[in-house]
Amino acid sequence: MSLVKNPLSLISTFLWIGFVCAISFMEAWLKFQAPGITVALGLGIGRLVFYALNKVEWVFAIAILLSSIIAKERLLSFKTIPFAIPLLFLLIQTFWLLPALDARAELIIHVHDLPSSNLHFYYVGMEIIKVSTLIIFGIFHFKTIKS
């Protein structure tokens, strides 16, 4: 028999994974394939979408934290390391990377010609690690009980 000790945390974890995969790994590059989408328009859409995604990710992170506290789970344990990594990356993205990407997008929209940057590679790398560690964290929520 299988038991989920903290269902809200489990649901929030896998919804978070779904949002990141849908936006970061699908929408981000597909919008530029649509007919009539210019770089400026695509960047403008991306800025809105990633700002919204960041807010949704915070809702999931806070839901996981609060449900873990309510369920009286140990917040500092081996099983929470896979949650600490996405939380750290979310902080970095919120306070450094997204503002830097936003400023760069604004410059590209108005100036059009900028030297290349590694910021997008950092973002994609963080997203890959974030999803991977969230999957591990989600798996840790399942516990087998012998009857």
BELVEN-V12618 format. One record per backbone hydrogen bond with DSSP energy under -0.5 kcal/mol. CO is the residue of the C=O (numbers start at 1). NH is the residue of the N-H. E is the energy in kcal/mol with one decimal. If there is no record, write none. Layout:
BEGIN
co = (CO/CO)
nh = (NH/NH)
e = (E/E)
END
This chain:
BEGIN
co = (1/3/3/6/7/8/9/10/11/12/13/14/15/16/17/18/19/20/20/21/22/23/26/27/29/30/30/31/34/36/38/39/40/41/42/43/44/45/46/47/48/49/50/51/52/53/54/55/56/57/58/59/60/61/62/63/64/65/66/67/68/69/75/77/77/78/80/80/81/82/83/84/85/86/87/88/89/90/91/92/92/93/96/97/98/99/100/101/102/103/104/105/106/107/107/108/111/112/118/119/120/121/122/123/124/125/126/127/128/129/130/131/132/133/134/135/136/137/138/139/141/143/145)
nh = (145/5/143/10/11/12/13/14/15/16/17/18/19/20/21/22/23/24/25/25/27/28/30/31/32/33/34/34/37/38/42/43/44/45/46/47/48/49/50/51/52/53/54/55/56/57/58/59/60/61/62/63/64/65/66/67/68/69/70/71/73/72/77/80/81/81/83/84/85/86/87/88/89/90/91/92/93/94/95/96/97/98/100/101/102/103/104/105/106/107/108/109/110/111/112/112/113/114/122/123/124/125/126/127/128/129/130/131/132/133/134/135/136/137/138/139/140/141/141/142/5/3/147)
e = (-2.5/-0.6/-1.8/-2.0/-3.0/-2.5/-2.3/-2.2/-2.3/-2.3/-2.1/-2.1/-2.6/-2.4/-2.6/-2.5/-2.6/-2.0/-0.9/-1.0/-2.4/-2.4/-1.9/-2.1/-0.5/-2.0/-0.6/-0.9/-1.6/-0.7/-2.9/-2.8/-2.2/-2.5/-2.7/-2.5/-1.6/-2.7/-3.0/-1.6/-2.2/-2.8/-2.1/-1.6/-2.3/-2.8/-1.8/-1.7/-2.2/-2.7/-2.7/-2.4/-2.4/-2.4/-3.1/-2.5/-2.1/-2.2/-2.7/-2.2/-2.7/-1.2/-0.7/-1.2/-0.7/-0.8/-1.3/-2.1/-1.8/-0.6/-1.9/-2.6/-2.6/-2.6/-2.0/-2.3/-3.0/-2.6/-2.5/-2.0/-2.2/-2.9/-2.0/-2.9/-2.8/-2.4/-2.2/-2.7/-2.3/-2.1/-2.6/-2.6/-1.8/-4.1/-0.9/-0.7/-0.5/-0.6/-2.1/-2.3/-2.8/-2.6/-2.5/-2.3/-2.4/-2.3/-2.9/-2.6/-2.3/-2.6/-2.2/-2.2/-1.8/-2.6/-2.8/-2.3/-2.0/-0.5/-1.2/-1.7/-0.9/-2.2/-0.5)
END
